[in-house]
Amino acid sequence: MQDLLSDLTARIASASDEAAIEAIRIEALGKQGTITALLKTLGSMSAEERKQRGPQINGLRDAVQGALSARREALAEASQAARLAREVTDISLPVREGPETRGRIHPVSQVIDEITAIFADMDFSIAEGPDIETDYLNFTALNFPIGHPAREMHDTFFLAPDANGERKVLRTHTSPVQIRTMKSVEPPIRVIIPGRTYRHDSDQTHTPMFHQVEGLVIDKTSHMGHLKWVLESFLKAFFEVESLKMRFRPSFFPFTEPSMEADILCSMENGELRIGEGTKWMEILGCGMVHPNVLRNCGLDPDVYQGFAWGMGIDRIAMLKYGIPDLRAFFDADIRWLEHYGFRPLDMPSLIGGLSGANP
């Protein structure tokens, strides 16, 4: 019986599946099994023999049944573990991105920050004013004569007349803030004025509401050379180029005399714009020396003070720098567009770290 037990337990331990276990059970404990045959011999034994052999045969049976049960459990656990590993499904949710990584800064906001960083390094301050202006501050104080085309309804958004019959306007430029600044701040003045402006216009490169930045310098010694240096330094820093060629063409603006438009040299080969190289000239901004009449309207003596000013479209220079083809998309509130052209919130532009070091 000991040899039989050793043989059966060894075979049970090496059984690889339920079918092998069942075959051993039938061989040992089935109707014609070896252990069953031993149990059948108990009936023909004497009481003394049965008393001695009974416990041995029953112990053999119990040991084999225990080994069979243990092997079945072991095989079942191994099978379940294999199935779980094979059919595992991760039902946990991924960690959601926070607003500081999921959100995007609009290109206009990014460019305003870049402009601010550059001019802050030149010791300029930021000046702001309301979007709704008086006719006097938007036109008259800036030397726009009565009957000037900019005063017509087809160019300007006029509000309904107030109780005094005065019609206010949605400012057509940020220049009224220049007037407010000159009236409230003692020279020397060195400010930039970013903000929203409004005009009757809408196409691929114009929208009824757009963003503009102007600059103003007023003191006793400023001249055209200073203006040229400021603009050239700004454009080199903004477009992140080491050299930049500019040219100035005579123009006319009511609030500056002399007035000029500034062009920069660029290349447009293969549909790619490159600033500071090539053979084509592209208009980039308007500028000039502040008109004496504007100084007088602000209570400044043009024989004592002089200055210069300039203005450019923020949306347009954002399009040029970051390759955005259509101005109207700036205001569509399309999250897909913002995810493509937007900037990461925590990558603030700086002259040290790089203005556009934050990749869109």
C-alpha positions as CSV (number, residue, x, y, z in Angstrom):
1,M,0.0,0.0,0.0
2,Q,2.9,2.3,0.7
3,D,4.3,1.8,-2.8
4,L,0.8,2.3,-4.3
5,L,0.4,5.5,-2.3
6,S,3.8,6.8,-3.5
7,D,3.0,6.0,-7.1
8,L,-0.4,7.6,-7.1
9,T,0.7,10.8,-5.3
10,A,3.6,11.2,-7.7
11,R,1.3,10.9,-10.7
12,I,-1.3,13.2,-9.1
13,A,1.4,15.9,-8.5
14,S,2.5,15.7,-12.2
15,A,-1.0,15.8,-13.6
16,S,-1.3,18.8,-15.9
17,D,-5.0,19.2,-16.3
18,E,-8.4,18.1,-15.0
19,A,-8.6,15.2,-17.4
20,A,-5.4,13.6,-16.1
21,I,-6.7,14.1,-12.5
22,E,-10.0,12.4,-13.4
23,A,-8.2,9.4,-15.0
24,I,-6.1,8.8,-11.9
25,R,-9.3,9.1,-9.7
26,I,-11.1,6.4,-11.8
27,E,-8.0,4.2,-11.8
28,A,-7.7,4.3,-8.0
29,L,-11.2,5.0,-6.6
30,G,-13.6,4.0,-9.5
31,K,-15.7,0.9,-9.3
32,Q,-12.8,-1.2,-10.7
33,G,-10.1,0.9,-9.1
34,T,-7.2,-0.5,-7.1
35,I,-8.1,1.1,-3.8
36,T,-11.8,0.1,-4.3
37,A,-10.6,-3.5,-4.8
38,L,-8.7,-3.3,-1.5
39,L,-11.8,-1.9,0.3
40,K,-13.9,-4.9,-1.1
41,T,-11.5,-7.4,0.6
42,L,-12.5,-6.1,4.1
43,G,-15.8,-8.0,4.0
44,S,-14.0,-11.4,3.7
45,M,-11.5,-10.7,6.5
46,S,-11.9,-11.8,10.1
47,A,-12.7,-9.3,12.7
48,E,-9.1,-9.2,13.8
49,E,-7.7,-8.7,10.3
50,R,-10.3,-6.1,9.5
51,K,-9.4,-4.2,12.7
52,Q,-5.8,-4.1,11.5
53,R,-6.1,-3.7,7.7
54,G,-9.2,-1.4,7.7
55,P,-7.5,1.7,9.0
56,Q,-4.6,1.2,6.6
57,I,-6.8,0.9,3.5
58,N,-9.1,3.7,4.5
59,G,-6.0,5.9,5.2
60,L,-4.8,5.1,1.7
61,R,-8.1,6.1,0.3
62,D,-8.3,9.4,2.3
63,A,-4.7,10.3,1.4
64,V,-5.3,9.8,-2.4
65,Q,-8.6,11.7,-2.2
66,G,-6.8,14.6,-0.4
67,A,-4.0,14.7,-3.0
68,L,-6.6,14.7,-5.8
69,S,-8.5,17.6,-4.2
70,A,-5.3,19.6,-3.6
71,R,-4.1,19.1,-7.1
72,R,-7.5,20.2,-8.5
73,E,-7.5,23.4,-6.4
74,A,-3.9,24.1,-7.5
75,L,-4.8,23.6,-11.2
76,A,-7.9,25.7,-10.8
77,E,-6.0,28.6,-9.2
78,A,-3.3,28.5,-11.9
79,S,-6.0,28.5,-14.6
80,Q,-7.8,31.4,-13.1
81,A,-4.6,33.4,-12.7
82,A,-3.7,32.8,-16.4
83,R,-7.2,33.8,-17.5
84,L,-7.1,37.0,-15.4
85,A,-3.7,37.9,-16.8
86,R,-5.0,37.2,-20.3
87,E,-8.3,39.0,-20.0
88,V,-7.3,41.9,-17.7
89,T,-9.1,45.2,-18.4
90,D,-7.9,48.5,-16.8
91,I,-11.1,50.2,-15.7
92,S,-9.3,53.0,-14.0
93,L,-9.5,56.5,-15.5
94,P,-6.3,58.2,-16.5
95,V,-5.2,61.3,-14.5
96,R,-6.8,64.3,-16.1
97,E,-4.6,67.2,-17.1
98,G,-4.9,70.3,-15.0
99,P,-5.8,73.7,-16.5
100,E,-2.2,74.8,-16.4
101,T,-1.3,72.1,-18.9
102,R,-4.6,71.7,-20.8
103,G,-5.4,75.4,-21.3
104,R,-3.9,77.5,-24.1
105,I,-3.0,81.2,-24.3
106,H,-4.6,83.0,-27.3
107,P,-1.9,84.2,-29.8
108,V,-3.1,87.8,-29.3
109,S,-2.5,87.6,-25.6
110,Q,0.8,86.0,-26.2
111,V,1.9,88.7,-28.6
112,I,0.8,91.4,-26.2
113,D,3.0,89.8,-23.5
114,E,5.9,89.7,-26.0
115,I,5.5,93.3,-26.9
116,T,5.3,94.3,-23.3
117,A,8.4,92.4,-22.4
118,I,10.4,94.1,-25.2
119,F,9.3,97.6,-24.4
120,A,9.6,97.1,-20.7
121,D,13.3,96.4,-21.3
122,M,13.4,99.9,-23.0
123,D,11.8,101.5,-19.9
124,F,8.4,102.0,-21.5
125,S,5.2,101.9,-19.4
126,I,1.7,100.6,-20.4
127,A,-1.2,103.1,-20.8
128,E,-4.8,102.1,-21.2
129,G,-8.1,103.7,-21.9
130,P,-11.8,103.0,-22.6
131,D,-13.1,101.4,-25.8
132,I,-15.9,103.9,-26.0
133,E,-14.5,107.4,-26.7
134,T,-15.7,110.9,-27.3
135,D,-15.5,112.3,-30.8
136,Y,-13.1,114.9,-29.5
137,L,-10.6,112.5,-28.2
138,N,-10.9,110.0,-31.1
139,F,-10.7,112.6,-33.8
140,T,-10.6,116.4,-33.0
141,A,-7.7,116.3,-30.5
142,L,-5.7,114.2,-32.9
143,N,-6.0,116.8,-35.7
144,F,-8.7,115.1,-37.7
145,P,-10.4,118.0,-39.5
146,I,-14.2,118.2,-39.9
147,G,-15.3,116.2,-42.9
148,H,-12.4,113.7,-42.7
149,P,-13.4,110.3,-44.2
150,A,-12.6,108.6,-40.9
151,R,-15.5,110.5,-39.3
152,E,-18.0,108.9,-41.8
153,M,-20.4,106.2,-40.8
154,H,-19.0,103.7,-43.4
155,D,-15.6,103.7,-41.5
156,T,-16.6,104.3,-37.8
157,F,-19.1,102.7,-35.4
158,F,-21.0,105.7,-33.8
159,L,-23.3,105.3,-30.8
160,A,-26.6,107.0,-30.5
161,P,-26.5,110.6,-29.4
162,D,-26.7,111.3,-25.7
163,A,-28.9,114.0,-24.0
164,N,-26.5,116.7,-25.2
165,G,-26.6,115.5,-28.7
166,E,-23.0,114.2,-28.6
167,R,-22.3,110.9,-30.4
168,K,-19.6,108.7,-28.8
169,V,-17.7,106.2,-30.9
170,L,-16.1,102.8,-30.6
171,R,-12.5,104.0,-30.8
172,T,-11.0,103.5,-34.3
173,H,-7.4,103.4,-32.9
174,T,-5.7,103.5,-29.5
175,S,-4.5,107.0,-30.2
176,P,-7.1,108.6,-27.8
177,V,-5.0,107.1,-25.0
178,Q,-2.1,109.2,-26.2
179,I,-4.2,112.3,-25.7
180,R,-5.3,111.1,-22.2
181,T,-1.7,110.4,-21.3
182,M,-0.3,113.7,-22.5
183,K,-3.1,115.5,-20.6
184,S,-2.5,113.7,-17.4
185,V,1.2,112.9,-17.3
186,E,4.1,115.4,-17.1
187,P,6.8,114.8,-19.7
188,P,9.0,112.9,-20.3
189,I,6.5,110.3,-21.5
190,R,7.4,106.8,-22.7
191,V,4.4,104.5,-23.1
192,I,2.9,101.8,-25.2
193,I,-0.8,101.4,-25.7
194,P,-2.1,97.9,-26.6
195,G,-5.9,97.5,-26.9
196,R,-9.0,96.7,-29.0
197,T,-10.1,99.0,-31.8
198,Y,-13.2,99.0,-34.1
199,R,-13.8,99.8,-37.7
200,H,-16.3,99.0,-40.4
201,D,-14.3,96.3,-42.3
202,S,-14.3,92.5,-42.7
203,D,-12.3,90.2,-44.9
204,Q,-9.4,87.7,-44.7
205,T,-7.1,90.4,-43.3
206,H,-9.6,92.8,-41.6
207,T,-12.2,92.4,-38.9
208,P,-14.7,94.8,-37.3
209,M,-12.8,94.5,-34.0
210,F,-9.0,94.0,-34.0
211,H,-6.0,94.7,-31.7
212,Q,-3.5,97.5,-32.1
213,V,-0.5,98.7,-30.2
214,E,0.8,102.3,-30.3
215,G,3.8,103.9,-28.8
216,L,4.4,107.5,-27.7
217,V,7.6,109.3,-26.6
218,I,7.4,112.9,-25.5
219,D,10.4,114.9,-24.2
220,K,12.5,117.9,-25.1
221,T,15.2,116.2,-27.2
222,S,13.6,113.2,-29.0
223,H,14.1,113.0,-32.8
224,M,13.8,110.8,-35.8
225,G,16.9,108.9,-35.0
226,H,15.5,107.8,-31.7
227,L,12.3,106.7,-33.5
228,K,14.3,104.6,-36.0
229,W,16.3,102.9,-33.2
230,V,13.3,102.1,-31.1
231,L,11.4,100.5,-34.0
232,E,14.4,98.6,-35.3
233,S,15.3,97.3,-31.9
234,F,11.7,96.2,-31.3
235,L,11.2,94.4,-34.6
236,K,14.6,92.6,-34.2
237,A,13.6,91.4,-30.8
238,F,10.0,90.5,-31.7
239,F,10.9,88.5,-34.8
240,E,14.0,87.1,-33.1
241,V,16.4,88.0,-35.9
242,E,20.0,89.3,-35.5
243,S,19.8,91.8,-38.3
244,L,16.9,93.6,-39.9
245,K,16.8,96.1,-42.8
246,M,14.2,98.8,-42.7
247,R,13.1,101.6,-45.0
248,F,10.9,104.6,-44.3
249,R,8.5,106.1,-46.9
250,P,6.8,109.4,-46.7
251,S,3.1,109.1,-45.8
252,F,0.3,111.2,-44.2
253,F,-1.4,110.9,-40.8
254,P,-3.3,113.8,-39.3
255,F,-1.6,113.4,-35.9
256,T,2.0,113.2,-37.0
257,E,4.3,115.5,-39.1
258,P,6.4,114.3,-40.8
259,S,4.6,111.0,-41.2
260,M,6.1,107.8,-42.5
261,E,5.4,104.1,-43.2
262,A,8.0,101.6,-42.3
263,D,8.9,98.6,-44.4
264,I,11.0,95.6,-43.5
265,L,13.0,93.4,-45.8
266,C,11.7,89.8,-46.1
267,S,11.7,86.7,-48.2
268,M,8.6,84.8,-49.3
269,E,10.1,81.9,-51.2
270,N,8.2,78.6,-51.3
271,G,5.4,80.2,-49.3
272,E,7.5,80.6,-46.2
273,L,8.0,84.1,-44.7
274,R,11.5,84.9,-43.5
275,I,12.1,88.3,-41.8
276,G,15.4,90.0,-42.3
277,E,16.5,88.4,-45.5
278,G,15.4,88.3,-49.1
279,T,14.6,91.1,-51.6
280,K,10.9,92.0,-50.9
281,W,9.7,94.9,-48.8
282,M,6.7,94.5,-46.6
283,E,4.9,97.3,-44.8
284,I,4.9,96.8,-41.1
285,L,3.7,100.0,-39.3
286,G,3.1,103.7,-39.5
287,C,4.9,106.3,-37.5
288,G,6.1,109.9,-37.4
289,M,6.8,112.9,-35.2
290,V,3.8,114.1,-33.1
291,H,2.1,117.0,-34.8
292,P,2.4,120.4,-33.1
293,N,-1.4,120.8,-33.1
294,V,-1.7,117.6,-31.1
295,L,0.8,118.8,-28.6
296,R,-1.1,122.1,-28.3
297,N,-4.4,120.3,-27.8
298,C,-2.9,118.5,-24.9
299,G,-1.6,121.7,-23.3
300,L,2.1,121.1,-24.3
301,D,4.2,123.8,-25.9
302,P,5.5,122.5,-29.3
303,D,8.4,124.9,-29.0
304,V,9.5,123.1,-25.8
305,Y,8.4,119.5,-26.2
306,Q,8.5,117.2,-29.2
307,G,8.1,113.5,-29.6
308,F,7.3,110.6,-31.9
309,A,4.6,107.9,-32.1
310,W,3.9,104.7,-34.0
311,G,1.2,102.1,-34.4
312,M,0.8,98.6,-35.7
313,G,-1.8,95.8,-35.8
314,I,-1.2,93.2,-33.1
315,D,-3.2,90.6,-35.0
316,R,-1.2,91.2,-38.1
317,I,2.2,90.8,-36.6
318,A,0.9,87.7,-34.8
319,M,-0.1,86.3,-38.2
320,L,3.3,87.1,-39.7
321,K,5.3,85.6,-36.8
322,Y,3.3,82.4,-36.3
323,G,2.1,81.7,-39.8
324,I,-1.6,82.2,-39.2
325,P,-3.3,82.6,-42.6
326,D,-6.7,84.1,-41.7
327,L,-7.4,86.9,-39.3
328,R,-11.1,86.0,-38.9
329,A,-10.1,82.7,-37.2
330,F,-8.8,84.8,-34.3
331,F,-12.4,85.5,-33.2
332,D,-14.1,82.2,-34.1
333,A,-13.7,80.7,-30.6
334,D,-12.7,77.3,-32.2
335,I,-11.0,75.2,-29.5
336,R,-9.2,73.2,-32.2
337,W,-7.7,76.3,-33.6
338,L,-6.6,77.5,-30.2
339,E,-5.1,74.1,-29.3
340,H,-3.0,74.4,-32.6
341,Y,-1.9,78.0,-32.4
342,G,-2.2,78.6,-28.6
343,F,0.6,78.8,-26.1
344,R,1.1,76.9,-22.8
345,P,0.0,79.1,-19.9
346,L,3.1,78.9,-17.7
347,D,5.6,79.6,-20.5
348,M,5.7,83.4,-20.1
349,P,7.7,85.3,-22.8
350,S,10.9,87.1,-21.7
351,L,14.0,88.5,-23.4
352,I,16.2,86.2,-21.3
353,G,14.3,82.9,-21.8
354,G,13.1,83.7,-25.3
355,L,9.9,85.3,-26.5
356,S,8.5,82.3,-28.3
357,G,10.5,79.7,-26.3
358,A,7.0,78.3,-25.5
359,N,6.1,76.2,-28.5
360,P,2.5,76.6,-29.7
